[in-house]
Each structure stands twice: as C-alpha cells, then as structure tokens.
Amino acid sequence: MANVKLAYKVENNLDEYITKEVGKRMAKTGIKVLQVDIMNEIADYCGVGFENIKRIKRNVSQPSLGVALKIADYFDEKVENIFKIS
C-alpha cells in the first residue's frame, strides 16, 4: 500500500477546553484540579487510554470520529468548536 498524504490537517483546541474546565472546577470547589485529572476523565468517558487523549491534545494523533464526538459531548460543545479541519 502506498503512502497517501492527506490533503487536510486537523487541529484542536482541546488544551484550551481542558484549561477552562480546570478553572471552572477550582472556582466551584476551591480544590486544586490538575489537567491530568480532566484528561483521565475524558479518556474514561471516551473509552480510550489516557495516552491517546494526551496525543490528541498535543496534535500528535487525530481522534476517530466517534472519539471526537465523545470529547465534544464531554464538554457539551459542538465538535467543530474543538476540532478544526484546514
């Protein structure tokens, strides 16, 4: 099978959404919340491993459509607000 270069690039704002969620929870509870905690919750919610979410967040790998939709659902956002195709 030949290597096929994709004509599009997917970028995400996942880091921004995770940071906002950390701030919301800290403001609500007064307890320190780490990004790692949120990322673990997302991984559990999506049924994937923590490392998978970590790679998606860093734009090292792209989520499947199902995972992208679940991530959007976790944040109660539209998928296109988190993932941008260019």
Jmol script that loads the backbone (N, CA, C; Angstrom):
load data "model"
ATOM      1  N   MET A   1       0.844  -1.176   0.000  1.00  0.00           N
ATOM      2  CA  MET A   1       0.000   0.000   0.000  1.00  0.00           C
ATOM      3  C   MET A   1       0.888   1.238   0.000  1.00  0.00           C
ATOM      4  N   ALA A   2       0.615   2.154  -0.863  1.00  0.00           N
ATOM      5  CA  ALA A   2       1.417   3.368  -0.986  1.00  0.00           C
ATOM      6  C   ALA A   2       1.072   4.340   0.126  1.00  0.00           C
ATOM      7  N   ASN A   3       2.061   5.121   0.514  1.00  0.00           N
ATOM      8  CA  ASN A   3       1.797   6.182   1.484  1.00  0.00           C
ATOM      9  C   ASN A   3       0.939   7.251   0.828  1.00  0.00           C
ATOM     10  N   VAL A   4      -0.112   7.607   1.501  1.00  0.00           N
ATOM     11  CA  VAL A   4      -1.018   8.623   0.985  1.00  0.00           C
ATOM     12  C   VAL A   4      -0.944   9.811   1.921  1.00  0.00           C
ATOM     13  N   LYS A   5      -0.621  10.959   1.384  1.00  0.00           N
ATOM     14  CA  LYS A   5      -0.557  12.165   2.184  1.00  0.00           C
ATOM     15  C   LYS A   5      -1.944  12.810   2.188  1.00  0.00           C
ATOM     16  N   LEU A   6      -2.443  13.084   3.371  1.00  0.00           N
ATOM     17  CA  LEU A   6      -3.760  13.685   3.487  1.00  0.00           C
ATOM     18  C   LEU A   6      -3.713  15.138   3.033  1.00  0.00           C
ATOM     19  N   ALA A   7      -4.763  15.561   2.380  1.00  0.00           N
ATOM     20  CA  ALA A   7      -4.830  16.918   1.854  1.00  0.00           C
ATOM     21  C   ALA A   7      -5.370  17.894   2.894  1.00  0.00           C
ATOM     22  N   TYR A   8      -5.615  17.428   4.082  1.00  0.00           N
ATOM     23  CA  TYR A   8      -6.147  18.305   5.111  1.00  0.00           C
ATOM     24  C   TYR A   8      -5.393  18.093   6.413  1.00  0.00           C
ATOM     25  N   LYS A   9      -5.551  19.046   7.306  1.00  0.00           N
ATOM     26  CA  LYS A   9      -4.911  18.970   8.612  1.00  0.00           C
ATOM     27  C   LYS A   9      -5.975  19.236   9.665  1.00  0.00           C
ATOM     28  N   VAL A  10      -5.958  18.456  10.733  1.00  0.00           N
ATOM     29  CA  VAL A  10      -6.903  18.655  11.823  1.00  0.00           C
ATOM     30  C   VAL A  10      -6.139  19.241  13.000  1.00  0.00           C
ATOM     31  N   GLU A  11      -6.620  20.356  13.485  1.00  0.00           N
ATOM     32  CA  GLU A  11      -6.060  20.983  14.678  1.00  0.00           C
ATOM     33  C   GLU A  11      -7.150  21.008  15.733  1.00  0.00           C
ATOM     34  N   ASN A  12      -6.751  21.090  16.984  1.00  0.00           N
ATOM     35  CA  ASN A  12      -7.770  21.104  18.022  1.00  0.00           C
ATOM     36  C   ASN A  12      -7.496  22.158  19.081  1.00  0.00           C
ATOM     37  N   ASN A  13      -8.547  22.488  19.794  1.00  0.00           N
ATOM     38  CA  ASN A  13      -8.490  23.422  20.917  1.00  0.00           C
ATOM     39  C   ASN A  13      -8.666  22.672  22.231  1.00  0.00           C
ATOM     40  N   LEU A  14      -8.296  21.409  22.252  1.00  0.00           N
ATOM     41  CA  LEU A  14      -8.535  20.583  23.429  1.00  0.00           C
ATOM     42  C   LEU A  14      -7.822  21.138  24.663  1.00  0.00           C
ATOM     43  N   ASP A  15      -6.605  21.619  24.501  1.00  0.00           N
ATOM     44  CA  ASP A  15      -5.864  22.183  25.631  1.00  0.00           C
ATOM     45  C   ASP A  15      -6.636  23.347  26.252  1.00  0.00           C
ATOM     46  N   GLU A  16      -7.196  24.188  25.412  1.00  0.00           N
ATOM     47  CA  GLU A  16      -7.978  25.341  25.886  1.00  0.00           C
ATOM     48  C   GLU A  16      -9.200  24.882  26.676  1.00  0.00           C
ATOM     49  N   TYR A  17      -9.894  23.871  26.168  1.00  0.00           N
ATOM     50  CA  TYR A  17     -11.090  23.376  26.855  1.00  0.00           C
ATOM     51  C   TYR A  17     -10.739  22.704  28.177  1.00  0.00           C
ATOM     52  N   ILE A  18      -9.641  21.983  28.210  1.00  0.00           N
ATOM     53  CA  ILE A  18      -9.208  21.339  29.456  1.00  0.00           C
ATOM     54  C   ILE A  18      -8.837  22.401  30.485  1.00  0.00           C
ATOM     55  N   THR A  19      -8.109  23.429  30.055  1.00  0.00           N
ATOM     56  CA  THR A  19      -7.716  24.517  30.959  1.00  0.00           C
ATOM     57  C   THR A  19      -8.945  25.228  31.530  1.00  0.00           C
ATOM     58  N   LYS A  20      -9.938  25.483  30.680  1.00  0.00           N
ATOM     59  CA  LYS A  20     -11.175  26.121  31.146  1.00  0.00           C
ATOM     60  C   LYS A  20     -11.890  25.246  32.174  1.00  0.00           C
ATOM     61  N   GLU A  21     -11.909  23.942  31.915  1.00  0.00           N
ATOM     62  CA  GLU A  21     -12.581  23.010  32.837  1.00  0.00           C
ATOM     63  C   GLU A  21     -11.872  22.982  34.185  1.00  0.00           C
ATOM     64  N   VAL A  22     -10.551  23.024  34.177  1.00  0.00           N
ATOM     65  CA  VAL A  22      -9.783  23.082  35.424  1.00  0.00           C
ATOM     66  C   VAL A  22     -10.184  24.331  36.208  1.00  0.00           C
ATOM     67  N   GLY A  23     -10.226  25.471  35.530  1.00  0.00           N
ATOM     68  CA  GLY A  23     -10.594  26.718  36.189  1.00  0.00           C
ATOM     69  C   GLY A  23     -12.003  26.698  36.754  1.00  0.00           C
ATOM     70  N   LYS A  24     -12.951  26.148  35.984  1.00  0.00           N
ATOM     71  CA  LYS A  24     -14.334  26.061  36.449  1.00  0.00           C
ATOM     72  C   LYS A  24     -14.434  25.231  37.724  1.00  0.00           C
ATOM     73  N   ARG A  25     -13.763  24.094  37.703  1.00  0.00           N
ATOM     74  CA  ARG A  25     -13.857  23.196  38.866  1.00  0.00           C
ATOM     75  C   ARG A  25     -13.177  23.781  40.089  1.00  0.00           C
ATOM     76  N   MET A  26     -12.043  24.444  39.877  1.00  0.00           N
ATOM     77  CA  MET A  26     -11.346  25.051  41.014  1.00  0.00           C
ATOM     78  C   MET A  26     -12.181  26.186  41.603  1.00  0.00           C
ATOM     79  N   ALA A  27     -12.818  26.968  40.734  1.00  0.00           N
ATOM     80  CA  ALA A  27     -13.667  28.065  41.207  1.00  0.00           C
ATOM     81  C   ALA A  27     -14.878  27.525  41.967  1.00  0.00           C
ATOM     82  N   LYS A  28     -15.417  26.415  41.499  1.00  0.00           N
ATOM     83  CA  LYS A  28     -16.620  25.835  42.105  1.00  0.00           C
ATOM     84  C   LYS A  28     -16.325  25.168  43.444  1.00  0.00           C
ATOM     85  N   THR A  29     -15.195  24.440  43.521  1.00  0.00           N
ATOM     86  CA  THR A  29     -14.917  23.637  44.714  1.00  0.00           C
ATOM     87  C   THR A  29     -13.853  24.236  45.627  1.00  0.00           C
ATOM     88  N   GLY A  30     -12.994  25.084  45.064  1.00  0.00           N
ATOM     89  CA  GLY A  30     -11.881  25.617  45.844  1.00  0.00           C
ATOM     90  C   GLY A  30     -10.747  24.612  46.009  1.00  0.00           C
ATOM     91  N   ILE A  31     -10.866  23.482  45.339  1.00  0.00           N
ATOM     92  CA  ILE A  31      -9.862  22.422  45.425  1.00  0.00           C
ATOM     93  C   ILE A  31      -9.041  22.412  44.144  1.00  0.00           C
ATOM     94  N   LYS A  32      -7.731  22.226  44.292  1.00  0.00           N
ATOM     95  CA  LYS A  32      -6.846  22.199  43.126  1.00  0.00           C
ATOM     96  C   LYS A  32      -7.200  21.017  42.216  1.00  0.00           C
ATOM     97  N   VAL A  33      -7.346  21.311  40.955  1.00  0.00           N
ATOM     98  CA  VAL A  33      -7.641  20.294  39.948  1.00  0.00           C
ATOM     99  C   VAL A  33      -6.516  20.342  38.919  1.00  0.00           C
ATOM    100  N   LEU A  34      -6.044  19.194  38.516  1.00  0.00           N
ATOM    101  CA  LEU A  34      -4.963  19.115  37.533  1.00  0.00           C
ATOM    102  C   LEU A  34      -5.510  18.755  36.155  1.00  0.00           C
ATOM    103  N   GLN A  35      -4.803  19.213  35.122  1.00  0.00           N
ATOM    104  CA  GLN A  35      -5.191  18.850  33.761  1.00  0.00           C
ATOM    105  C   GLN A  35      -5.209  17.341  33.592  1.00  0.00           C
ATOM    106  N   VAL A  36      -4.288  16.662  34.243  1.00  0.00           N
ATOM    107  CA  VAL A  36      -4.210  15.201  34.159  1.00  0.00           C
ATOM    108  C   VAL A  36      -5.510  14.567  34.642  1.00  0.00           C
ATOM    109  N   ASP A  37      -6.108  15.129  35.670  1.00  0.00           N
ATOM    110  CA  ASP A  37      -7.377  14.607  36.188  1.00  0.00           C
ATOM    111  C   ASP A  37      -8.474  14.708  35.129  1.00  0.00           C
ATOM    112  N   ILE A  38      -8.546  15.857  34.476  1.00  0.00           N
ATOM    113  CA  ILE A  38      -9.555  16.070  33.436  1.00  0.00           C
ATOM    114  C   ILE A  38      -9.284  15.137  32.258  1.00  0.00           C
ATOM    115  N   MET A  39      -8.025  15.010  31.869  1.00  0.00           N
ATOM    116  CA  MET A  39      -7.671  14.139  30.752  1.00  0.00           C
ATOM    117  C   MET A  39      -8.021  12.685  31.049  1.00  0.00           C
ATOM    118  N   ASN A  40      -7.825  12.247  32.287  1.00  0.00           N
ATOM    119  CA  ASN A  40      -8.219  10.884  32.679  1.00  0.00           C
ATOM    120  C   ASN A  40      -9.733  10.707  32.593  1.00  0.00           C
ATOM    121  N   GLU A  41     -10.475  11.717  33.023  1.00  0.00           N
ATOM    122  CA  GLU A  41     -11.936  11.650  32.916  1.00  0.00           C
ATOM    123  C   GLU A  41     -12.375  11.556  31.458  1.00  0.00           C
ATOM    124  N   ILE A  42     -11.747  12.361  30.595  1.00  0.00           N
ATOM    125  CA  ILE A  42     -12.086  12.339  29.174  1.00  0.00           C
ATOM    126  C   ILE A  42     -11.793  10.957  28.596  1.00  0.00           C
ATOM    127  N   ALA A  43     -10.638  10.407  28.930  1.00  0.00           N
ATOM    128  CA  ALA A  43     -10.260   9.081  28.437  1.00  0.00           C
ATOM    129  C   ALA A  43     -11.294   8.039  28.859  1.00  0.00           C
ATOM    130  N   ASP A  44     -11.682   8.069  30.129  1.00  0.00           N
ATOM    131  CA  ASP A  44     -12.698   7.128  30.627  1.00  0.00           C
ATOM    132  C   ASP A  44     -14.029   7.330  29.914  1.00  0.00           C
ATOM    133  N   TYR A  45     -14.422   8.579  29.758  1.00  0.00           N
ATOM    134  CA  TYR A  45     -15.695   8.912  29.107  1.00  0.00           C
ATOM    135  C   TYR A  45     -15.718   8.424  27.661  1.00  0.00           C
ATOM    136  N   CYS A  46     -14.566   8.529  26.995  1.00  0.00           N
ATOM    137  CA  CYS A  46     -14.482   8.154  25.578  1.00  0.00           C
ATOM    138  C   CYS A  46     -14.152   6.686  25.365  1.00  0.00           C
ATOM    139  N   GLY A  47     -13.758   5.997  26.434  1.00  0.00           N
ATOM    140  CA  GLY A  47     -13.403   4.588  26.307  1.00  0.00           C
ATOM    141  C   GLY A  47     -12.062   4.361  25.644  1.00  0.00           C
ATOM    142  N   VAL A  48     -11.148   5.307  25.831  1.00  0.00           N
ATOM    143  CA  VAL A  48      -9.796   5.180  25.277  1.00  0.00           C
ATOM    144  C   VAL A  48      -8.789   5.380  26.406  1.00  0.00           C
ATOM    145  N   GLY A  49      -7.525   5.129  26.122  1.00  0.00           N
ATOM    146  CA  GLY A  49      -6.491   5.295  27.121  1.00  0.00           C
ATOM    147  C   GLY A  49      -6.072   6.747  27.299  1.00  0.00           C
ATOM    148  N   PHE A  50      -5.500   7.023  28.457  1.00  0.00           N
ATOM    149  CA  PHE A  50      -5.003   8.356  28.767  1.00  0.00           C
ATOM    150  C   PHE A  50      -3.984   8.828  27.721  1.00  0.00           C
ATOM    151  N   GLU A  51      -3.089   7.933  27.312  1.00  0.00           N
ATOM    152  CA  GLU A  51      -2.053   8.300  26.341  1.00  0.00           C
ATOM    153  C   GLU A  51      -2.667   8.739  25.014  1.00  0.00           C
ATOM    154  N   ASN A  52      -3.780   8.133  24.643  1.00  0.00           N
ATOM    155  CA  ASN A  52      -4.472   8.519  23.412  1.00  0.00           C
ATOM    156  C   ASN A  52      -4.947   9.968  23.511  1.00  0.00           C
ATOM    157  N   ILE A  53      -5.560  10.333  24.627  1.00  0.00           N
ATOM    158  CA  ILE A  53      -6.025  11.713  24.832  1.00  0.00           C
ATOM    159  C   ILE A  53      -4.831  12.666  24.868  1.00  0.00           C
ATOM    160  N   LYS A  54      -3.768  12.243  25.480  1.00  0.00           N
ATOM    161  CA  LYS A  54      -2.554  13.071  25.554  1.00  0.00           C
ATOM    162  C   LYS A  54      -2.017  13.369  24.146  1.00  0.00           C
ATOM    163  N   ARG A  55      -1.979  12.352  23.286  1.00  0.00           N
ATOM    164  CA  ARG A  55      -1.501  12.544  21.908  1.00  0.00           C
ATOM    165  C   ARG A  55      -2.446  13.430  21.102  1.00  0.00           C
ATOM    166  N   ILE A  56      -3.740  13.268  21.312  1.00  0.00           N
ATOM    167  CA  ILE A  56      -4.722  14.114  20.618  1.00  0.00           C
ATOM    168  C   ILE A  56      -4.533  15.568  21.047  1.00  0.00           C
ATOM    169  N   LYS A  57      -4.404  15.795  22.342  1.00  0.00           N
ATOM    170  CA  LYS A  57      -4.236  17.145  22.889  1.00  0.00           C
ATOM    171  C   LYS A  57      -3.019  17.841  22.298  1.00  0.00           C
ATOM    172  N   ARG A  58      -1.942  17.087  22.095  1.00  0.00           N
ATOM    173  CA  ARG A  58      -0.697  17.651  21.546  1.00  0.00           C
ATOM    174  C   ARG A  58      -0.696  17.692  20.022  1.00  0.00           C
ATOM    175  N   ASN A  59      -1.784  17.293  19.379  1.00  0.00           N
ATOM    176  CA  ASN A  59      -1.886  17.232  17.916  1.00  0.00           C
ATOM    177  C   ASN A  59      -0.894  16.256  17.296  1.00  0.00           C
ATOM    178  N   VAL A  60      -0.520  15.239  18.062  1.00  0.00           N
ATOM    179  CA  VAL A  60       0.370  14.198  17.549  1.00  0.00           C
ATOM    180  C   VAL A  60      -0.431  13.164  16.783  1.00  0.00           C
ATOM    181  N   SER A  61      -1.655  12.904  17.240  1.00  0.00           N
ATOM    182  CA  SER A  61      -2.542  11.989  16.525  1.00  0.00           C
ATOM    183  C   SER A  61      -3.936  12.598  16.479  1.00  0.00           C
ATOM    184  N   GLN A  62      -4.743  12.064  15.599  1.00  0.00           N
ATOM    185  CA  GLN A  62      -6.100  12.574  15.415  1.00  0.00           C
ATOM    186  C   GLN A  62      -7.097  11.563  15.954  1.00  0.00           C
ATOM    187  N   PRO A  63      -8.173  12.046  16.562  1.00  0.00           N
ATOM    188  CA  PRO A  63      -9.166  11.119  17.101  1.00  0.00           C
ATOM    189  C   PRO A  63     -10.023  10.536  15.984  1.00  0.00           C
ATOM    190  N   SER A  64     -10.556   9.372  16.244  1.00  0.00           N
ATOM    191  CA  SER A  64     -11.570   8.830  15.343  1.00  0.00           C
ATOM    192  C   SER A  64     -12.795   9.734  15.459  1.00  0.00           C
ATOM    193  N   LEU A  65     -13.701   9.596  14.530  1.00  0.00           N
ATOM    194  CA  LEU A  65     -14.913  10.412  14.570  1.00  0.00           C
ATOM    195  C   LEU A  65     -15.682  10.167  15.863  1.00  0.00           C
ATOM    196  N   GLY A  66     -15.786   8.906  16.264  1.00  0.00           N
ATOM    197  CA  GLY A  66     -16.503   8.585  17.496  1.00  0.00           C
ATOM    198  C   GLY A  66     -15.883   9.228  18.723  1.00  0.00           C
ATOM    199  N   VAL A  67     -14.566   9.195  18.814  1.00  0.00           N
ATOM    200  CA  VAL A  67     -13.877   9.799  19.956  1.00  0.00           C
ATOM    201  C   VAL A  67     -14.023  11.316  19.915  1.00  0.00           C
ATOM    202  N   ALA A  68     -13.892  11.914  18.738  1.00  0.00           N
ATOM    203  CA  ALA A  68     -14.058  13.367  18.615  1.00  0.00           C
ATOM    204  C   ALA A  68     -15.457  13.787  19.073  1.00  0.00           C
ATOM    205  N   LEU A  69     -16.467  13.017  18.690  1.00  0.00           N
ATOM    206  CA  LEU A  69     -17.834  13.332  19.096  1.00  0.00           C
ATOM    207  C   LEU A  69     -18.021  13.182  20.608  1.00  0.00           C
ATOM    208  N   LYS A  70     -17.394  12.167  21.190  1.00  0.00           N
ATOM    209  CA  LYS A  70     -17.499  11.974  22.643  1.00  0.00           C
ATOM    210  C   LYS A  70     -16.777  13.077  23.400  1.00  0.00           C
ATOM    211  N   ILE A  71     -15.623  13.509  22.895  1.00  0.00           N
ATOM    212  CA  ILE A  71     -14.906  14.616  23.535  1.00  0.00           C
ATOM    213  C   ILE A  71     -15.781  15.870  23.514  1.00  0.00           C
ATOM    214  N   ALA A  72     -16.388  16.140  22.374  1.00  0.00           N
ATOM    215  CA  ALA A  72     -17.275  17.297  22.264  1.00  0.00           C
ATOM    216  C   ALA A  72     -18.446  17.166  23.241  1.00  0.00           C
ATOM    217  N   ASP A  73     -19.006  15.966  23.354  1.00  0.00           N
ATOM    218  CA  ASP A  73     -20.112  15.728  24.269  1.00  0.00           C
ATOM    219  C   ASP A  73     -19.676  15.944  25.717  1.00  0.00           C
ATOM    220  N   TYR A  74     -18.474  15.515  26.063  1.00  0.00           N
ATOM    221  CA  TYR A  74     -17.940  15.700  27.418  1.00  0.00           C
ATOM    222  C   TYR A  74     -17.973  17.177  27.806  1.00  0.00           C
ATOM    223  N   PHE A  75     -17.596  18.036  26.868  1.00  0.00           N
ATOM    224  CA  PHE A  75     -17.564  19.477  27.135  1.00  0.00           C
ATOM    225  C   PHE A  75     -18.887  20.168  26.782  1.00  0.00           C
ATOM    226  N   ASP A  76     -19.875  19.405  26.324  1.00  0.00           N
ATOM    227  CA  ASP A  76     -21.159  19.950  25.898  1.00  0.00           C
ATOM    228  C   ASP A  76     -20.953  21.035  24.838  1.00  0.00           C
ATOM    229  N   GLU A  77     -20.142  20.707  23.848  1.00  0.00           N
ATOM    230  CA  GLU A  77     -19.788  21.618  22.753  1.00  0.00           C
ATOM    231  C   GLU A  77     -20.033  20.930  21.422  1.00  0.00           C
ATOM    232  N   LYS A  78     -20.076  21.719  20.375  1.00  0.00           N
ATOM    233  CA  LYS A  78     -20.107  21.169  19.031  1.00  0.00           C
ATOM    234  C   LYS A  78     -18.698  20.693  18.682  1.00  0.00           C
ATOM    235  N   VAL A  79     -18.617  19.586  17.968  1.00  0.00           N
ATOM    236  CA  VAL A  79     -17.316  19.022  17.623  1.00  0.00           C
ATOM    237  C   VAL A  79     -16.472  20.024  16.834  1.00  0.00           C
ATOM    238  N   GLU A  80     -17.116  20.829  15.989  1.00  0.00           N
ATOM    239  CA  GLU A  80     -16.362  21.774  15.172  1.00  0.00           C
ATOM    240  C   GLU A  80     -15.791  22.942  15.980  1.00  0.00           C
ATOM    241  N   ASN A  81     -16.259  23.119  17.220  1.00  0.00           N
ATOM    242  CA  ASN A  81     -15.671  24.144  18.086  1.00  0.00           C
ATOM    243  C   ASN A  81     -14.357  23.657  18.704  1.00  0.00           C
ATOM    244  N   ILE A  82     -14.186  22.362  18.800  1.00  0.00           N
ATOM    245  CA  ILE A  82     -12.973  21.793  19.389  1.00  0.00           C
ATOM    246  C   ILE A  82     -11.974  21.363  18.322  1.00  0.00           C
ATOM    247  N   PHE A  83     -12.473  20.782  17.239  1.00  0.00           N
ATOM    248  CA  PHE A  83     -11.602  20.280  16.173  1.00  0.00           C
ATOM    249  C   PHE A  83     -11.823  21.087  14.901  1.00  0.00           C
ATOM    250  N   LYS A  84     -10.727  21.587  14.332  1.00  0.00           N
ATOM    251  CA  LYS A  84     -10.784  22.394  13.111  1.00  0.00           C
ATOM    252  C   LYS A  84     -10.060  21.659  11.986  1.00  0.00           C
ATOM    253  N   ILE A  85     -10.711  21.579  10.847  1.00  0.00           N
ATOM    254  CA  ILE A  85     -10.100  20.974   9.666  1.00  0.00           C
ATOM    255  C   ILE A  85      -9.674  22.098   8.736  1.00  0.00           C
ATOM    256  N   SER A  86      -8.411  22.046   8.321  1.00  0.00           N
ATOM    257  CA  SER A  86      -7.924  23.076   7.400  1.00  0.00           C
ATOM    258  C   SER A  86      -7.222  22.433   6.218  1.00  0.00           C
TER     259      SER A  86
END
end "model"
wireframe off; spacefill off
backbone 0.3
color backbone group
